[in-house]
Amino acid sequence: MDNRWRSFTKALVWNLLGFVTMSCVGFMVTGSFVVGGAMALVNTCVGFVMYIGYERFWAGIAWGRV
């Protein structure tokens, strides 16, 4: 089982990768770094909180572990 610090670190790294990706996609769609970055920032913040909750939820479930 992952501890809270590992779950937090995994969420942080994953969301940084997502932020960069979404910023590029947002720029390509809107043509604006500001709008694309703002869209990516909102997505990253929501995704960060959801990912931590998701990881902690599954950390407490023994199903499928060997």
C-alpha positions, 0 to 999 in steps of 0.5 A: 500500500502506498503511503500518503506522501507517495500518493501525493508525489505520484499525483504531483508528477502526473499532474505536472505532465498533464499540465504541460500537455493540456497547455500545448493542446489549449494553445493549439485549439485557442491560439493563446498561451494565456487561455490555453494555460488557464484551461490547463491550470483549472484541469490540473487543479481539479485532476490533482485533487481527484487523483489523490482521492482516487489513489487513497480510495484504492489503497484501502481495497485489498481486491486483486492484490497478491 
